[in-house]
Amino acid sequence: MFIYLHVPFCLSRCVYCDFYVVLDKYGGHEAYVDAVCREIDLRFASINVADFPQGIQTLYVGGGTPSLLDAAAYRRIFKKLNEYLPFAGQAEITLEANPGARRSEMVDSPKAYRECGFNRVSVGVQTLNNNELKKLSRLHSAEEAEEFIRGLQRAGWANISLDLMYGIPLQTEASWQETLQRAIALNVQHISMYGLKVEENTPLETLTTLPLAKGSYPLPEEEAVVDMYFTGLSTLAQAGFCRYEFSNLAQPGFESRHNLNYWNNGEFLALGVAAHGYWQGQRYETVPDLQRYLNNPLAGITQACPTREQLENAIIFGLRKAEGIDTSALERAFGIDFRQRYGAVLDRYAGKALIWEGHRLRLEESAIPLSNSILAEFLGDD
């Protein structure tokens, strides 16, 4: 079983963020943990645990700033999960953390989280340039982020992932290269690098549309952003990182098993307010309202995921992986002739953006910047 848990608490909202986050309210952390434990009881009431003899294979706690919850809170949640299923012996248990969360026990006592069960941490660094951090309204400095990571390593964390962003306001090729080199010097095991997306109805959308005389939030040109992406790939490859998905690179053996389950279109249980799950052929979202979630942890929307949508998701998500998709496996699972069904798309891009390697199909790395338009052509084809 694969499980995602959403923790909504943050000390502040970053200008680019469109996730559901809240400051402490409605009873704070203790009330939230109570509600999560109730949700676990309610969801497992309809699950036959005998169908999961391997137990819980991964748990990913995202947010928000999950490291604002103390280790004791997670011990309660883990104990409740273990009433139904044990964690597998080699389970991957990931906690997202922010260097600027100064009120967090993670800053003062990172070892406590390892002792309660976490064995992987994903740190929201974003950039190691202080001017760029200010433009993103992050609470930490580059130096604090580096010291936070060193503190994790001193506490025994041996599977550390960094989130980095490119395409940040005022970012240049030189400042991006500096961030990459400083990140490499930290000797972490995994790096996710994401192009900044200006989401609707965020402060960043407003700031980037202001006249420069008033705003000073100019974004890099699109061509420069593409160059940054490929700079990231080549620089990290030289440091021993292998790209296994569009935006994710790891030292060998440190790929995120939880995220690979997403890209393999695997089912997963989602817990917490505003969490999105995919379970027993259905997609569901718990209500994005903390007070309503506390009153009823199962409140939300559930929709069937038709076979056609499952097939399309398997293709779209799977082609994000460096290894691509196993078309023969898709044919067996969905009863289709892959080449016949998608012949028009394959003819258009075969040998260019789409590469056949036996029965596997992958997207050529140079075509990744065009991936949205290419992958969209697999939608709705009969």
C-alpha positions as CSV (number, residue, x, y, z in Angstrom):
1,M,0.0,0.0,0.0
2,F,1.1,3.5,-0.8
3,I,-0.1,6.4,1.4
4,Y,0.0,10.2,1.1
5,L,-0.7,12.5,4.1
6,H,-1.3,16.2,3.7
7,V,-0.4,18.5,6.5
8,P,-1.7,22.0,5.8
9,F,0.1,24.1,8.3
10,C,2.5,26.9,7.3
11,L,4.1,29.8,9.0
12,S,3.3,32.0,5.9
13,R,2.1,31.6,2.3
14,C,4.7,31.9,-0.4
15,V,3.8,34.2,-3.3
16,Y,3.8,31.4,-5.8
17,C,1.8,28.8,-3.7
18,D,-1.7,27.7,-4.7
19,F,-1.8,24.7,-2.4
20,Y,-4.3,24.5,0.5
21,V,-2.4,25.8,3.5
22,V,-3.5,27.4,6.8
23,L,-1.9,29.0,9.8
24,D,-2.6,27.3,13.2
25,K,-6.3,27.5,14.0
26,Y,-9.4,25.4,14.8
27,G,-7.6,23.7,17.6
28,G,-4.2,23.6,16.0
29,H,-2.0,20.5,15.5
30,E,-3.6,18.3,18.1
31,A,-7.1,18.6,16.7
32,Y,-5.7,17.9,13.2
33,V,-4.0,14.7,14.3
34,D,-7.2,13.6,16.0
35,A,-9.0,14.1,12.7
36,V,-6.4,12.2,10.7
37,C,-6.6,9.3,13.1
38,R,-10.4,9.3,12.7
39,E,-10.0,9.3,9.0
40,I,-7.7,6.3,9.1
41,D,-10.3,4.4,11.1
42,L,-13.0,5.3,8.7
43,R,-11.1,4.5,5.5
44,F,-9.7,1.2,6.7
45,A,-13.2,0.1,7.8
46,S,-13.8,-0.6,4.1
47,I,-10.4,-2.0,3.2
48,N,-9.5,-5.7,3.3
49,V,-6.0,-5.5,4.7
50,A,-5.4,-9.1,3.6
51,D,-5.1,-7.7,0.1
52,F,-1.9,-6.0,1.2
53,P,0.4,-8.7,2.5
54,Q,3.5,-6.4,1.9
55,G,2.1,-3.8,4.3
56,I,2.7,-0.1,3.8
57,Q,5.4,0.3,1.2
58,T,5.6,4.1,1.2
59,L,4.3,7.0,3.2
60,Y,4.8,10.5,1.9
61,V,3.9,13.4,4.2
62,G,3.5,16.7,2.2
63,G,2.1,20.1,2.7
64,G,2.1,22.8,3.8
65,T,5.1,22.4,6.1
66,P,4.8,18.9,7.6
67,S,7.8,19.5,9.8
68,L,5.7,21.9,11.9
69,L,4.1,18.9,13.5
70,D,6.3,17.4,16.2
71,A,7.6,13.9,16.2
72,A,5.1,12.9,18.9
73,A,2.3,13.7,16.5
74,Y,3.7,11.4,13.9
75,R,4.2,8.6,16.4
76,R,0.4,8.8,17.0
77,I,-0.4,8.7,13.3
78,F,2.0,5.8,12.7
79,K,0.6,3.9,15.6
80,K,-2.9,4.3,14.3
81,L,-1.8,3.1,10.8
82,N,-0.1,0.1,12.4
83,E,-3.4,-1.0,14.0
84,Y,-4.4,-2.0,10.5
85,L,-1.2,-2.6,8.5
86,P,2.5,-2.7,9.4
87,F,5.1,-0.8,7.6
88,A,7.1,-3.0,5.2
89,G,10.6,-3.8,6.4
90,Q,12.1,-1.5,3.7
91,A,9.3,1.1,3.7
92,E,10.1,4.5,2.3
93,I,8.8,7.1,4.8
94,T,9.2,10.7,3.6
95,L,8.8,14.0,5.4
96,E,8.7,17.3,3.7
97,A,10.6,20.0,5.6
98,N,11.4,23.7,5.2
99,P,14.6,25.3,6.5
100,G,12.8,28.4,7.5
101,A,10.4,26.7,9.9
102,R,12.2,28.0,13.0
103,R,9.4,26.9,15.3
104,S,9.8,23.3,14.2
105,E,11.2,20.5,16.3
106,M,12.9,19.4,13.0
107,V,15.3,22.3,13.3
108,D,16.3,21.7,16.9
109,S,16.0,17.9,17.0
110,P,16.0,16.3,13.6
111,K,17.0,13.0,15.1
112,A,13.6,12.7,16.8
113,Y,11.8,12.3,13.4
114,R,14.2,9.5,12.4
115,E,13.5,7.7,15.7
116,C,9.7,7.9,15.1
117,G,10.0,6.2,11.7
118,F,11.0,8.7,8.9
119,N,13.9,7.6,6.8
120,R,13.7,10.2,3.9
121,V,13.4,13.9,4.0
122,S,12.5,16.3,1.2
123,V,13.7,19.9,1.8
124,G,12.1,22.9,0.2
125,V,15.2,24.9,-0.6
126,Q,14.0,26.3,-4.0
127,T,17.1,28.3,-4.6
128,L,20.5,29.1,-2.9
129,N,20.5,32.7,-4.0
130,N,19.2,35.1,-1.3
131,N,17.8,37.7,-3.7
132,E,15.7,35.0,-5.4
133,L,14.6,33.6,-2.1
134,K,13.2,37.0,-1.2
135,K,11.3,37.2,-4.5
136,L,9.7,33.9,-3.6
137,S,8.9,35.2,0.0
138,R,10.8,32.2,1.5
139,L,11.5,32.6,5.2
140,H,15.1,31.1,5.1
141,S,18.4,32.3,3.7
142,A,20.7,30.2,1.5
143,E,23.1,29.9,4.4
144,E,20.3,28.7,6.8
145,A,19.2,26.1,4.2
146,E,22.8,24.7,3.9
147,E,23.2,24.6,7.6
148,F,19.8,22.9,8.0
149,I,20.9,20.1,5.6
150,R,24.2,19.7,7.3
151,G,22.3,19.4,10.6
152,L,20.2,16.6,9.1
153,Q,23.3,14.8,8.0
154,R,24.9,15.1,11.5
155,A,21.7,13.6,12.9
156,G,22.1,10.6,10.7
157,W,19.7,11.3,7.8
158,A,21.2,9.5,4.8
159,N,18.4,9.9,2.2
160,I,17.9,13.7,1.6
161,S,16.1,15.3,-1.3
162,L,16.2,18.9,-2.3
163,D,13.5,20.8,-4.2
164,L,15.0,23.5,-6.5
165,M,13.3,25.9,-8.8
166,Y,14.4,27.6,-12.1
167,G,12.7,30.4,-13.9
168,I,12.5,32.5,-10.7
169,P,12.1,36.3,-11.0
170,L,15.5,37.9,-11.6
171,Q,17.2,34.5,-12.0
172,T,20.0,34.2,-14.5
173,E,21.9,31.3,-16.0
174,A,24.9,32.2,-13.7
175,S,22.8,32.3,-10.5
176,W,21.1,29.0,-11.4
177,Q,24.5,27.4,-12.0
178,E,25.6,28.7,-8.6
179,T,22.6,27.2,-6.9
180,L,23.3,23.8,-8.6
181,Q,26.9,23.8,-7.5
182,R,26.1,24.7,-3.9
183,A,23.4,22.0,-3.9
184,I,25.9,19.4,-5.3
185,A,28.4,20.4,-2.6
186,L,25.9,19.3,0.1
187,N,26.2,15.7,-1.0
188,V,22.5,14.9,-1.0
189,Q,21.0,11.8,-2.6
190,H,18.1,13.3,-4.7
191,I,17.2,16.6,-6.4
192,S,13.9,17.6,-7.8
193,M,14.1,20.7,-10.1
194,Y,10.9,22.4,-11.1
195,G,10.3,25.3,-13.5
196,L,8.4,28.0,-11.6
197,K,4.8,28.1,-12.8
198,V,2.8,31.3,-12.1
199,E,-0.5,30.0,-10.9
200,E,-3.7,31.9,-11.2
201,N,-4.9,34.0,-8.2
202,T,-1.6,33.9,-6.5
203,P,0.3,37.0,-5.3
204,L,3.0,36.1,-7.8
205,E,0.6,36.4,-10.7
206,T,-0.2,40.0,-9.6
207,L,3.5,40.8,-9.0
208,T,4.7,39.5,-12.4
209,T,2.0,41.5,-14.3
210,L,2.8,44.9,-12.6
211,P,4.7,47.5,-14.6
212,L,8.5,47.0,-13.9
213,A,8.6,50.5,-12.5
214,K,6.3,49.3,-9.7
215,G,7.0,45.6,-9.4
216,S,10.5,44.5,-10.3
217,Y,9.4,40.9,-10.7
218,P,10.5,40.1,-14.3
219,L,10.6,36.5,-15.2
220,P,13.3,35.0,-17.4
221,E,12.5,34.6,-21.0
222,E,11.0,31.3,-22.1
223,E,14.2,30.4,-24.0
224,A,16.3,31.1,-21.0
225,V,14.1,28.9,-18.8
226,V,14.5,26.0,-21.3
227,D,18.3,26.6,-21.2
228,M,18.2,26.5,-17.4
229,Y,16.4,23.1,-17.5
230,F,19.1,21.5,-19.7
231,T,21.9,23.2,-17.7
232,G,20.4,21.5,-14.6
233,L,20.3,18.1,-16.3
234,S,23.9,18.3,-17.6
235,T,25.3,19.8,-14.4
236,L,23.7,17.2,-12.1
237,A,24.5,14.3,-14.5
238,Q,28.2,15.3,-14.2
239,A,27.8,15.0,-10.4
240,G,26.4,11.5,-10.6
241,F,22.7,12.2,-10.6
242,C,20.5,10.2,-13.0
243,R,17.3,11.6,-14.4
244,Y,14.5,9.1,-13.9
245,E,11.6,11.5,-14.5
246,F,11.2,14.9,-16.2
247,S,12.1,16.9,-13.1
248,N,13.6,14.3,-10.7
249,L,17.2,13.1,-10.5
250,A,18.8,10.8,-8.0
251,Q,22.0,9.1,-7.1
252,P,21.7,5.4,-8.1
253,G,19.3,3.6,-5.8
254,F,17.8,6.7,-4.3
255,E,14.8,7.2,-6.7
256,S,11.6,8.1,-4.9
257,R,9.6,4.9,-4.7
258,H,6.5,6.8,-3.7
259,N,6.6,9.2,-6.6
260,L,7.4,6.3,-9.0
261,N,4.1,4.8,-7.9
262,Y,2.3,8.0,-9.2
263,W,4.1,7.8,-12.5
264,N,3.3,4.2,-12.8
265,N,-0.4,5.2,-12.3
266,G,-0.5,3.1,-9.2
267,E,-3.3,3.5,-6.6
268,F,-2.6,5.2,-3.3
269,L,-4.6,6.2,-0.3
270,A,-4.6,9.9,0.6
271,L,-5.3,11.2,4.0
272,G,-5.7,14.7,5.4
273,V,-7.5,17.9,4.4
274,A,-7.4,18.8,0.7
275,A,-5.7,15.5,-0.1
276,H,-6.1,13.8,-3.5
277,G,-6.2,10.0,-3.7
278,Y,-6.7,7.3,-6.3
279,W,-8.2,4.2,-4.9
280,Q,-10.1,1.2,-6.2
281,G,-10.7,2.8,-9.6
282,Q,-11.9,6.1,-8.1
283,R,-10.3,9.5,-7.7
284,Y,-11.2,11.4,-4.6
285,E,-10.4,14.8,-2.9
286,T,-11.0,15.5,0.7
287,V,-12.6,18.8,1.4
288,P,-10.2,21.8,1.1
289,D,-11.6,23.4,4.3
290,L,-10.0,22.6,7.6
291,Q,-13.0,23.2,9.8
292,R,-15.2,21.0,7.6
293,Y,-12.5,18.3,7.6
294,L,-12.3,18.3,11.3
295,N,-16.0,17.8,11.5
296,N,-16.0,15.0,8.9
297,P,-12.7,13.6,7.7
298,L,-14.4,11.8,4.8
299,A,-16.1,15.0,3.4
300,G,-15.1,15.6,-0.2
301,I,-15.7,14.5,-3.7
302,T,-15.3,11.0,-5.2
303,Q,-15.4,10.3,-8.9
304,A,-15.1,7.1,-10.9
305,C,-12.0,6.9,-13.1
306,P,-13.2,5.3,-16.3
307,T,-11.0,2.7,-18.1
308,R,-10.2,5.2,-20.9
309,E,-8.9,7.7,-18.3
310,Q,-6.9,5.1,-16.6
311,L,-5.2,4.2,-19.9
312,E,-4.5,7.9,-20.8
313,N,-3.1,8.5,-17.3
314,A,-0.8,5.4,-17.6
315,I,0.6,6.9,-20.9
316,I,0.9,10.5,-19.8
317,F,2.4,9.7,-16.4
318,G,4.5,6.9,-17.8
319,L,6.1,8.9,-20.5
320,R,7.4,11.3,-17.9
321,K,9.8,8.6,-16.8
322,A,13.2,8.3,-18.5
323,E,12.5,4.6,-19.2
324,G,9.1,5.4,-20.7
325,I,6.2,3.0,-20.9
326,D,5.9,-0.8,-21.6
327,T,3.4,-0.8,-24.4
328,S,3.0,-4.6,-24.3
329,A,2.0,-4.3,-20.6
330,L,-0.6,-1.7,-21.5
331,E,-2.0,-3.9,-24.2
332,R,-2.5,-6.7,-21.8
333,A,-4.0,-4.5,-19.1
334,F,-6.4,-2.6,-21.3
335,G,-7.0,-5.0,-24.2
336,I,-5.8,-2.6,-27.0
337,D,-3.4,-2.7,-29.9
338,F,-1.2,0.3,-28.9
339,R,0.3,1.0,-32.3
340,Q,-3.1,0.8,-34.0
341,R,-4.9,3.0,-31.4
342,Y,-2.2,5.7,-31.4
343,G,-0.8,5.3,-34.9
344,A,-1.3,9.0,-35.9
345,V,0.7,10.3,-32.9
346,L,3.4,7.6,-33.3
347,D,3.8,8.4,-37.0
348,R,4.1,12.1,-36.3
349,Y,6.8,11.8,-33.6
350,A,8.4,8.4,-34.0
351,G,12.2,8.6,-34.3
352,K,12.1,12.3,-33.3
353,A,10.3,13.1,-30.0
354,L,9.2,9.5,-29.4
355,I,11.7,6.7,-29.4
356,W,11.0,3.0,-29.6
357,E,13.3,0.6,-27.8
358,G,11.8,-2.9,-28.4
359,H,8.2,-2.7,-26.9
360,R,9.1,0.3,-24.7
361,L,8.3,3.8,-25.8
362,R,10.0,6.9,-24.3
363,L,10.1,10.6,-24.9
364,E,13.4,11.9,-26.2
365,E,15.1,14.1,-23.6
366,S,15.5,17.0,-26.1
367,A,11.7,17.0,-26.5
368,I,10.8,17.5,-22.9
369,P,10.2,21.2,-23.2
370,L,7.5,20.4,-25.8
371,S,6.1,17.5,-23.7
372,N,2.7,19.1,-22.8
373,S,1.7,19.4,-26.4
374,I,3.0,16.0,-27.4
375,L,1.5,14.1,-24.5
376,A,-1.8,15.9,-25.0
377,E,-2.1,14.2,-28.4
378,F,-2.6,10.9,-26.6
379,L,-5.8,12.2,-25.1
380,G,-9.1,11.4,-26.9
381,D,-7.5,9.3,-29.6
382,D,-9.6,6.2,-30.6
